[in-house]
């Protein structure tokens, strides 16, 4: 199911801003599991909540941090390579972290305190301050 969340979050072969549940249905995933994947995607950016909503949501939450390079260790690096080999990043748009940051900066509602977007924006600001 983690791979299912990755496929849907990345939009199948589309763009990460356009998740597509039809990709899962086309691979025979049941409606109940499609709903679980959508819940995981909806909650993955909520620090504190993602960890309490079951394994799929937890893994989706951690997977995004691995995907954006925010979690780095031997296991994360190997998992990241495996996922990227199976589901290459789209070449027609920004990297997912850049897209999350840009969206959060355009819309404050998309980056409430405690969200992944707020966390990434804060990290970006801290990095910019260090390079001044």
N, C-alpha and C positions, 0 to 999 in steps of 0.2 A: 504494500500500500504506500510506502514511502516513495517508491519509484512512481507510483500513480500520481501522488501529489506533485512530484517533480515534473512529470509530463504535463499535468494540467496547469500548474503554476507557470511553466514555461510556454504554455499555449500549444502543446503538442509540437508541431513543427512551425508554429506561429511565433508570436511575440509575447514576452512575459507579462505585458500589460493586458493581454487578452486571453485569459485562461479559458479552456474549452472542455466542458464535460463530455461533449460528443466523442472526444478522443478515447475516453475511458469506455464509453458505451460501445464504441466500435471494436474494442478489444474484449467485449463480453463481461465487463465489470457490472455487477448488479446495481440497481438503483440505490439500495441501502448503502453500498460501499461508495458510490458516487457522492451520496449525501455526506458520508464520513469524511471523504476527501475535501469536499467543499467546506465543511466545518473546520477542518484542519487548516485550510488555506485562510479562511476568514479569521481564525484565532491565532495564527502562527506569529503575528506581529505584536501580540499582547503579552509583554513581560509579566510574569507571575501567573497569568491565566493560562497561557499555553502549556505550562508545566503541569497544570492540574486537570487537563481535559483529555487525558489518555495518551497512549503511546504514539499513535499516528500524529496527533497535534504536536506533541513534544518533539518527535523526530522531524516534522516539517519545520518547526521553529528552529531547531538546531541546524537543520539542513540549509536553511536560508543563511545562517551565519557562516556555515562552511562555504556555501555558494558565493557569498560576498567576500570571502577571505578573512572574516573576522575571527574564526576559530581555525587555528593552525596547529597541527601536531601530526605525527606519523599516520595515525588512524584517519584523521580528518582529511589529510592530503591524499591518502590512498582512496578513500571514499569519494572525494571530489573528482579525482581522475576517472574513477569507474563511472560515476554519474555523467560526467562530461563526455566520456567516450560513448556511452549509450544514448545520451541526449545532448548533442552539441548546442552550444550557445547560439542564439540567433545572431546573424551577422548584419541584420538590417536596423539595429537600434542600439541604444546605450546599454552598457553593462547594468545588470539588475540593481546594484547598489546605487549607481548614478541615477537610474530611473526613480528609485525610491526617494533619494535625496531631492531630486528636482521636483517631484510631485509634492513632497512635504514642504518644500520652500514656496511652491506656488499656492498651496492650500493649507493654511494652518490646521484645518480640521483633519487633514491627512497625517498630521504629526503631533497628536496629543501627547502630553507627558507620559512617559513609560512605554511608548510605542517603539517599534523598530525604527520607523522613520525619524523620530525624535532622537533616538540613540545614535543613528548614523549621522544626522546633522550635527549633533554635539561632537562626535568624533572628528568630523570634517573640520569644524571650527577650531578644535584643539590642535589638530594637525597644521592648519593654516597659521595659527598663532605661534607654533614652534618654529615655523619656517620664516618668520619675519625677522 
